[in-house]
C-alpha cells in the first residue's frame, strides 16, 4: 500500500514537471519570460527625480 501511494505522488510530480517543461518549450508567450503574464508593450514605469 505504501509503495502505491509513493508511486502516485511520484507520478503526479512527474506529470506536473512534464507539463511545465512542455509549456516552457512550446508555448509562445510575450513578456519577460517569467510566466507572470506581463507584456512588453505595457506602460513602463518612469522614475522621476
ABEGO torsion letter per residue (X at the ends): XAAAAAAAAAAAAAAAAAAAAAAAAABBBBEAGAGAGBBAABBBBBBBX
